[in-house]
Amino acid sequence: MPLFSRKDGDFIPNVPAYRRIMPFIMPTRTESAVYFEQRIDATRGLEFVNAWNLRYPDQKITFLHLMIYGCVQALHARPRLNRFTVGGHLYQRRGIWISYSAKKAFNDESPIVVVKQQFQPSDSFPELVKQMHGAVKEGKSEKKSHIDEELGLFLKLPEPILRRAVSALRWLDSWNLLPYEFIKNDPMYSTLFIANLGSVTLDSAYHHLYEYGTIPLFGVLGKLQDVAVPNPDGTVRTRPEISIKWSYDERVDDGLYTAKNMDLLRQWMEDPQRLIGMPGDAPVMRAV
């Protein structure tokens, strides 16, 4: 049991012995990472996205919005995936926090802005879209974020002192002594991180997990592409598909539990109309 408590998570005492020992025999996320791919049938999702964008041209969406909405609902339905390991202990995160990246402008020189947001499972899809649009708009503005200001101060330190400062922060975090001010706005302290490579016309790729922070799950969303699939009668047809590649810290929970979460996400992304209704309908979350 840890000596000190955390403000971003609650210690989980009743963990099986084999899982309790994992952070000690596999102390880093790198050696605990499992990689797997999901292929999403985008037929109905594409219909939904096109219908939404026609009806709401000022609040356009992409598959990233569907993915984040699906992740929030899956994490609410099966919350054990919303956990993290620090200092050899397992914690249940308080709230669903998702970090995602976006380019400030579509060119090589433009920097990437990283957004961290808390999402409520009770929020409707239109509310989530509005929240994301507001956060991305603010991130793309010239206004410096809290993280930019914080990093600016750290980077003024001489390199030897900076290295020691980062090491000190990680040590404090491992003992739950890092002030919450360092955690609450830091995108590396989130439930999961999503990168949308499809927005820059690239396919998905496996991403490493960060040792800094508490993110146990990293998903990369690829571009929409037509894929040949077999029919039961032996003929071949094409359908639009999107690939999501995941990197997962297996110390958080077992693979079966994680796979069921990902299958829920797949169901919701493949049939958003059943859950949300067509654009213009009442934004009610419907039972699966």
Residue pairs with C-beta under 8 A, 6 or more apart in sequence:
1 11
1 13
1 89
2 11
2 87
2 89
2 175
2 176
3 175
3 176
4 175
4 176
4 177
5 11
5 176
6 86
6 91
6 176
7 94
7 180
7 183
8 91
8 93
8 94
8 180
8 183
8 184
8 189
8 214
9 83
9 84
9 86
9 91
9 92
9 93
9 94
9 214
10 91
10 92
10 94
11 89
11 90
11 91
12 83
12 89
12 90
12 91
12 92
15 90
19 90
19 251
19 253
19 254
20 90
22 32
22 85
22 250
22 251
23 85
23 88
23 89
23 90
23 251
24 88
26 32
26 251
27 88
28 211
29 209
29 210
29 211
29 216
29 249
30 208
30 209
30 211
32 249
32 250
32 251
33 208
33 209
33 247
33 248
33 249
33 250
34 247
34 248
34 249
34 250
34 255
35 206
35 245
35 246
35 247
35 248
36 245
36 246
36 248
36 262
37 204
37 243
37 244
37 245
37 246
38 243
38 244
38 245
38 246
38 262
38 265
38 266
39 227
39 241
39 242
39 243
39 244
40 63
40 241
40 242
40 243
40 244
40 266
40 269
40 270
41 239
41 240
41 241
41 270
42 63
42 224
42 239
42 240
42 241
42 242
42 269
42 270
43 239
43 240
43 270
44 270
44 271
44 272
44 273
45 63
45 66
45 242
45 269
45 270
45 271
45 272
46 224
46 240
47 273
48 66
48 272
48 273
48 276
48 278
48 279
49 61
49 62
49 63
49 66
51 278
51 279
52 60
52 61
52 279
53 60
53 61
54 279
55 279
55 280
56 129
56 279
59 126
59 129
59 130
59 133
61 129
62 196
62 198
62 199
63 196
63 198
63 221
63 224
63 242
63 269
64 100
64 194
64 196
64 198
64 199
64 221
65 125
65 128
65 129
65 132
66 268
66 269
66 272
67 194
67 219
67 221
67 244
67 265
67 269
68 98
68 100
68 119
68 128
68 132
68 194
69 125
69 128
69 268
69 272
69 276
70 264
70 265
70 268
70 269
71 98
71 192
71 194
71 219
71 265
72 96
72 98
72 119
72 120
72 121
72 123
72 128
73 121
73 264
73 268
73 275
73 285
74 81
74 261
74 262
74 264
74 265
74 268
75 81
75 82
75 96
75 121
75 191
75 261
76 96
76 121
77 264
78 257
78 260
78 261
78 264
79 92
80 252
80 253
80 257
81 217
81 252
81 253
81 257
81 258
81 261
82 92
82 93
82 96
82 191
83 90
83 91
83 92
83 93
83 216
83 252
83 253
84 90
84 91
84 93
84 214
84 215
84 216
84 249
84 252
85 91
85 214
85 216
85 249
85 251
85 252
86 173
86 174
86 176
86 214
87 173
87 174
87 175
87 176
90 251
90 252
91 214
93 191
93 214
95 118
96 118
96 119
96 120
96 121
96 191
97 116
97 117
97 118
97 119
97 189
97 190
97 191
98 116
98 117
98 119
98 190
98 191
98 192
98 193
98 194
99 114
99 115
99 116
99 117
99 187
99 188
99 190
99 192
99 193
99 194
99 215
100 114
100 115
100 193
100 194
100 195
100 196
101 112
101 113
101 114
101 115
101 193
101 194
101 195
101 196
102 112
102 113
102 115
102 136
102 139
102 140
102 196
102 199
103 110
103 111
103 112
103 113
103 199
103 200
104 110
104 111
104 112
104 113
104 139
104 140
105 140
106 200
113 136
113 139
113 140
113 145
114 139
114 147
114 187
115 132
115 135
115 136
115 139
115 187
116 185
116 186
116 187
116 189
116 190
117 131
117 132
117 135
119 128
119 131
123 131
124 276
124 283
124 284
124 285
125 272
125 276
125 283
126 283
127 283
139 145
144 152
145 185
146 185
147 185
147 186
147 187
150 182
150 185
154 162
154 165
154 166
155 162
157 165
166 212
169 178
169 182
170 212
172 178
173 183
183 189
186 213
187 193
188 210
188 212
188 213
188 214
188 215
189 213
189 214
189 215
190 213
190 214
190 215
191 215
191 217
192 215
192 216
192 217
192 218
192 219
193 207
193 210
193 215
193 217
193 218
193 219
194 218
194 219
194 220
194 221
195 207
195 218
195 219
195 220
195 221
196 221
197 203
197 204
197 205
197 220
197 221
197 222
197 223
198 204
198 221
198 222
198 223
198 224
198 242
201 223
202 222
202 223
203 222
203 223
203 225
203 243
204 220
204 221
204 222
204 242
204 243
204 244
204 245
205 220
205 222
205 245
206 220
206 245
206 247
207 218
207 220
207 245
207 247
208 218
208 247
209 215
209 216
209 218
209 247
209 249
216 248
216 249
216 251
216 252
217 246
217 247
217 248
217 249
217 252
218 246
218 247
218 248
219 244
219 245
219 246
219 247
220 244
220 245
220 246
221 242
221 244
222 242
222 243
222 244
222 245
223 242
224 240
224 241
224 242
225 240
225 241
225 242
226 238
226 239
226 240
226 241
227 238
227 239
227 240
227 241
228 236
228 237
228 238
229 236
229 237
229 238
229 239
230 236
231 237
242 269
246 262
248 258
252 258
264 288
267 288
268 275
268 288
274 286
275 285
275 286
275 288
276 283
276 285
276 286
277 283
277 284
277 286
